[in-house]
Amino acid sequence: MTWDEAFANHYEAWSAHMTADIPFYVNLARTAKGPLVELAIGNGRVAIPVAKATGRRVIGIDSSPAMLAQARARAAAAGVALDLREGDMRDLALDEPAALIYCPARALLHLPTWADRRRTFERVAASLRPEGRFAWNAFAFDHGIAARLDGEHQTGPVPHTVRYSVGDNRTDIVQDDGATSSLWWATKNEWLGLLDVAGLDLEVLNGGFGGEPFTDDSREYVFVARSRPLSDVP
Ligand SMILES: C[S@@+](CC[C@H](N)C(=O)[O-])C[C@H]1O[C@@H](n2cnc3c(N)ncnc32)[C@H](O)[C@@H]1O
């Protein structure tokens, strides 16, 4: 398990500033004709607006009982239905192929190894309808930011220290209470390699949620990939 349950206690505060991604994922969901699935749904921060905007039930997979409990309570308060399933995204299996699978908030970075991600991408490819979409975002590792922040104590939004293990391409966000969130960063070519081995095609890589082109200065990968049309499947 790579998610520290104690981190769930302050997730609301951690994620309060994250709003730019919501319209992006909502718009993808609006155009999807078929089941909608969020990997690592967390507290439902994105899935609830998606369910509201589309009037459809979103299937949410997450390995954390604490985060799923928050999602359940928030969905009830918002008056929307989520189909919450406790499970590991590496073992994704659906009864019906999805039109859209998405993974916001850099959550794929909680998977420690390339093999974990390959398994996840292969499960996604197997779980999508022909021409279904897979969308996710992740940060592009910035050595300048890492050098500045490594070991520095920060007070907001929750008191914490960020530590970088360059050898393990890992960032640890360590709260003062000891709860830790670890993220294993990946390069653009690692993401493209994952699409390649899973047999998914890149539709677009943007540098932000507003459709900004991806450039050398981009610090966020915003990926949309597609599964192949039925005619292309051997
Ligand atoms: C940063 S939160 C993201 C929550 C939500 N998607 C959002 O946008 O706010 C990361 C979530 O990933 C979940 N998670 C971590 N590893 C997982 C795995 N292997 N399978 C399923 N969920 C996982 C954690 O339980 C946590 O809820």
The ligand as an SDF file (V2000), in Angstrom:
LIG
                    3D

 27 29  0  0  0  0  0  0  0  0999 V2000
   -3.9840   12.8510   -4.1760 C   0  0  0  0  0  0  0  0  0  0  0  0
   -5.3650   11.8050   -3.8260 S   0  0  0  0  0  0  0  0  0  0  0  0
   -6.3460   12.1410   -5.2680 C   0  0  0  0  0  0  0  0  0  0  0  0
   -7.8020   12.0950   -4.9810 C   0  0  0  0  0  0  0  0  0  0  0  0
   -8.7130   12.5880   -6.0800 C   0  0  0  0  0  0  0  0  0  0  0  0
   -8.5420   11.8820   -7.3420 N   0  0  0  0  0  0  0  0  0  0  0  0
   -8.5750   14.0700   -6.3430 C   0  0  0  0  0  0  0  0  0  0  0  0
   -8.4830   14.4470   -7.5070 O   0  0  0  0  0  0  0  0  0  0  0  0
   -8.5770   14.8620   -5.4030 O   0  0  0  0  0  0  0  0  0  0  0  0
   -4.6660   10.2550   -4.1560 C   0  0  0  0  0  0  0  0  0  0  0  0
   -5.5870    9.0720   -3.9790 C   0  0  0  0  0  0  0  0  0  0  0  0
   -4.9590    7.9440   -4.5830 O   0  0  0  0  0  0  0  0  0  0  0  0
   -5.3730    6.8040   -3.8710 C   0  0  0  0  0  0  0  0  0  0  0  0
   -4.4800    5.6960   -4.2140 N   0  0  0  0  0  0  0  0  0  0  0  0
   -3.1370    5.6190   -4.0160 C   0  0  0  0  0  0  0  0  0  0  0  0
   -2.6530    4.4790   -4.5150 N   0  0  0  0  0  0  0  0  0  0  0  0
   -3.7190    3.8130   -5.0570 C   0  0  0  0  0  0  0  0  0  0  0  0
   -3.8590    2.5820   -5.7430 C   0  0  0  0  0  0  0  0  0  0  0  0
   -2.7970    1.8010   -5.9740 N   0  0  0  0  0  0  0  0  0  0  0  0
   -5.0870    2.2160   -6.1740 N   0  0  0  0  0  0  0  0  0  0  0  0
   -6.1700    2.9930   -5.9310 C   0  0  0  0  0  0  0  0  0  0  0  0
   -6.0930    4.1800   -5.2790 N   0  0  0  0  0  0  0  0  0  0  0  0
   -4.8800    4.5890   -4.8650 C   0  0  0  0  0  0  0  0  0  0  0  0
   -5.3120    7.2560   -2.4270 C   0  0  0  0  0  0  0  0  0  0  0  0
   -6.0380    6.4180   -1.5880 O   0  0  0  0  0  0  0  0  0  0  0  0
   -5.8720    8.6680   -2.5320 C   0  0  0  0  0  0  0  0  0  0  0  0
   -7.2590    8.6920   -2.3110 O   0  0  0  0  0  0  0  0  0  0  0  0
  1  2  1  0
  2  3  1  0
  2 10  1  0
  3  4  1  0
  4  5  1  0
  5  6  1  0
  5  7  1  0
  7  8  2  0
  7  9  1  0
 10 11  1  0
 11 12  1  0
 11 26  1  0
 12 13  1  0
 13 14  1  0
 13 24  1  0
 14 15  1  0
 14 23  1  0
 15 16  2  0
 16 17  1  0
 17 18  1  0
 17 23  2  0
 18 19  1  0
 18 20  2  0
 20 21  1  0
 21 22  2  0
 22 23  1  0
 24 25  1  0
 24 26  1  0
 26 27  1  0
M  CHG  2   2   1   9  -1
M  END
$$$$
